[in-house]
């Protein structure tokens, strides 16, 4: 069996995490916990007042946030 080295568990590149505050299945707190636990590079967290489909329900705001994030890299 091949084992993955523990240092390979972590993301060392910049990460953008967008959470949907009204998503009652994929709870923002769980995603935030996993993201912060395994991100060693710069981390940007944004919250959106939407259900699960952030890309559809808040597309303008999400696109603006992503553009600003990419431009800041």
C-alpha positions in Angstrom: 0.0 0.0 0.0 1.3 3.5 -0.9 1.2 6.0 1.9 0.8 9.7 1.4 3.3 11.7 3.4 1.6 13.9 6.0 3.2 17.1 4.7 1.4 16.4 1.4 -2.0 16.8 3.0 -1.6 20.6 3.0 -2.3 23.1 0.2 0.6 25.6 0.0 -0.8 27.7 -2.8 -3.3 30.6 -2.4 -6.9 29.4 -1.7 -10.2 31.1 -2.2 -13.1 29.6 -0.1 -16.6 30.9 -0.6 -19.2 29.7 1.8 -23.0 29.8 1.5 -24.5 30.9 4.8 -27.9 29.4 4.0 -26.6 26.0 2.8 -28.1 23.6 5.3 -26.3 20.5 3.9 -22.8 21.8 3.2 -22.5 23.8 6.4 -20.1 26.8 6.1 -18.5 26.0 9.5 -17.4 22.5 8.3 -15.9 23.8 5.1 -14.2 26.6 6.9 -12.7 24.2 9.4 -11.3 21.8 6.8 -10.0 24.7 4.6 -8.2 26.4 7.5 -6.9 23.1 8.8 -5.3 22.1 5.5 -4.2 25.4 4.0 -0.7 26.6 4.7 -0.6 29.3 2.0 -2.6 32.5 1.9 -6.3 31.9 2.5 -9.2 34.1 1.5 -12.6 33.3 3.0 -15.8 35.0 1.7 -19.4 34.4 2.9 -22.4 34.7 0.6 -26.0 35.0 1.8 -27.2 32.2 -0.5 -28.1 28.6 -0.5 -25.9 25.9 -2.0 -25.7 27.3 -5.5 -23.5 30.4 -4.8 -22.4 30.6 -8.5 -26.0 31.0 -9.6 -27.5 32.9 -6.7 -24.7 35.5 -6.2 -22.8 35.3 -9.5 -22.1 39.0 -9.7 -20.7 39.3 -6.2 -18.8 36.0 -6.5 -17.3 37.0 -9.8 -16.2 40.4 -8.4 -14.6 38.7 -5.3 -12.8 36.2 -7.5 -11.5 38.9 -9.9 -10.2 40.9 -7.0 -8.6 37.8 -5.5 -6.9 36.8 -8.7 -5.7 40.4 -9.4 -4.1 40.5 -5.9 -2.1 37.3 -6.4 
